Amino acid sequence: MKLLILQHERVEHAGSFRDYLTEDGHTWDTVHLNEGESLPSLDGYDGLWVLGGPMDVWQEDKHPWLVDEKKFIQQAVEERGMPYLGLCLGHQLLAEALGGTVGPSDTPEIGVLDVQLTEVGASGVLLDGVPEKFPCLQWHSAEIKTMPAGAACLATSPACAVQAMGWGPRAYSLQFHLEIESDTVTNWKEIPAYKTALIEALGDNGAAQLDNDCAAHMSLFGDLSERVYINWLQTSAQT
């Protein structure tokens, strides 16, 4: 496959998913929207991945490119039926692009926290082989408030109703992160908005605590991310 990846921060990349893509011989082009790079034509791409970022989906005045990005996602997913994977911000953008709504979290989630599969998620393809309850990295202060028509909630948590979402046979998104690498927390804590949220949630030593918590789960994160990656490839072949 040849993927197009939309990125919103240099250090918030596809993480461990890059290793799986490389091992399987897939290729990808990355567009750094926050740096002013332009959206290309979708022609020639077999799937669209949209990653996380510190901006919020409603900050179109501050980040005008969000307007075109949402239209681009809608065109890819709804009009072309392209396979899609959204992570964090990319999860929220999928919801808005298809007619759902996103707003500030009632309770921001920062830390290694548990997510629970729904009945739909447990019986579907994307999260097949994933435990009914599992820990993951959360680092968000916004959430999907209403899903778009036709969407299904695949995973949930007490503080965030829509942790994973599916729309149609080939569009999927996750609010949480499994693609963690050894330097993820170190890199992300330097993003001002993330650093502020981290301190507010976990205190001045929050970065060290979060880094330790991620390190303790790194093997599991690797297993889960590989499983989700394999499952996503299976969904991309669905019609």
N, C-alpha and C positions, 0 to 999 in steps of 0.2 A: 504494500500500500504506500501511497504518497500522501502524507497528511499536511494540512495547513494548521499551524499552531499560532493562536493569538495570545500574546504575552503582554503583561501590564507592569512588570518590574523585572529587571535583568536577573535578579537572584531568585525570583519566584518562577522557576522553570518547571519542566515536567518531572524533575527529580529522578527517582529510580525507574520510572516508566521509560526514560531515554535508553537505559541499558537493555530493557526488554525489546524495544523497537530495533535497536542496533543489532542485537543477537539474532533477531528474526529477519533481518535484511530489509526492514521498512525504512523509508526516508521521510524527512519532513523539512518544511520551510517555516521559519519563524518570523512573525511580524510584530515589532515592538510599538504598539499603538501609543503608549505614553511618551515615546520619543519622537512622535510625529510621522512615523512610517505609514504608508498608504495601504489600504486594503487592496489586494490583488483580485483578479478574476478567479472565480471558483473552478473554472474549467481546468481540467487536468489533475484535480485533487480527488482523492477517494474518501476523505473524511476531514472533519473539522474538530479541533480541540481548542477550548477556550479556558485559560488558566486563571488563577487568582490575582488579586491586587488590592492595594489599600484604598482605592477610590470606591465610592458607593454608586450604585446604578442610577440613582436620581441626580447625581452631580453633573448634569449635562452642561450647566453654565461654566463650571470649572474645567470640565473635560469634554469639550464639544464633540470629540470623536466617538463618544459613547452613543450618540444618536445614530451614526452610520453603522456602528458595530452591531447594535440591536437589529437594524434592518438587514444587515449582512447575515446574522444568525438566522433570522426569520426566513430569508431567501434560501439559505443552505438547508435548513431543517424542514420547513413547511413546504416550500415550493419545489426543492430538488430532492428531498428525502435523503439527504446525505447522512451517513453515520456521524454522530456527535458525541463528544465527551466534554463535560464542563466540570471544573473544579472550583469550589468556593465562589468567587465572583462569577466565574463561568456558569455555575449552577444557577445563580440568581439572574444572570443575563438571559439564560435560556427561558426562565419563567416569564420575564418581562417581554422578551421578544415574541412570545407566543400568546400574550394577553393576560398573564398573571400579574401579581403585584408583589413588591418587595418593600420592606420598611425596616426601621431600626429594631434590633432585638430587644424584647422586654428584659431578657437576661443574657448579656453577651457570654459567649462560651470561649474561654481561653484555657488551654491545658490538655492533658491526655484524659479524655472522657469517653464514657461508653455510649455506643449507639445500638439501637435495637431494630432488628428487621421487622417489617410488617408482614402480614400473611402474603401479600402480593409480592413483596421483595423476596421472601423465603422460597416462593414457588417459581420465581422468574429466573432468567438467564444471567443477568448482570452480577448478582450476588450469590449465585449457586456455589456451594462449597464453602461459603463464609459462615462463621458461627452465628447463631441467633442473636447473641450479644457479643460485642467486641470493642476494644479500646481503639481510639484513633486520635490524631492531633486535631484540635479545634482552635481556631484563631479568627473569630468573626464577631462582629457587632451588628450585623444586619442579617435578615433572614427572609425567606419566602413567606408572605402572609397569605396569599391565595394562589393556588396552582392554576395554570391555564386549563381551559376546557380539554378534556381527554387525557390529562396527565394522571399518573399514578404515583402515590407515595410508596417508596420502597424501604425506607428506614426512617426512624424517628428517635427523639430523645426528649426527656422531660422539659428541657428549656428551648427546644427547637423542633417544631412539628414535622417539618419536611427536611430530613437529612439526606435523602436520596430520592431522585425522581426519574421516572421514565415517561417518554412521550412518543407514541407510535412505536414501530418495531426497532428503530435504530438511533434514537436520541436519548441519552442518559446523562445524569449529572449528580455530583456529590457535594454536599456542603463541607464535608470533612476532608482530611488529608491522610492518605496512606503512603504517598510517594516520598516519604521522609528519608533523607540521607543524613550522614553524620554531621554535616555542617549546616543543616537547614535552620535550626534555631539561631545559631550564631549569625547567619546571614540575614534572616528575617527580622531579628531584633534591632537591626540598624535602620529599618524602614520606620520613619518617625511615627506614623499612625499606629503601627504594630507595637512599637516600643511603649507608646503611651497606654495602649489598651492592656499590654502585658503588665505594666507597673500597677495600673488601676485594679487589675484582677488578682495579681499574685504578689504585689509588693516589690520593693527595690531589688530583692534577690530572686525575682520571678524568672529571669532568664536562666539562671543556674538551675533552679528547680525544674523548669520545663525541659532543659537540655538533659538533665539526669533522668527525668521521666521518659523522655523519648528514647534515650540510650537503653533503658531497661526493657523497652518494647521493640527494639530495632529488628530483631529476628522475626517477630510476629508481623510487624509492619511489612517486612520484605515478603513474607509468605502471602499476606492478604493482598498487597498491591499486585503481586504476580498473578494471583487468582483473578482479581478484578480485571486486569489487563487481558488475560486469556479469554475471560468471559465477554469482555467488550468486543474483542475481535470476532467472537462468535455472533454477537448481536449485529455486527456490521454486515454480515452475510445474510441476515434475515430480510424477507421481503414483505 
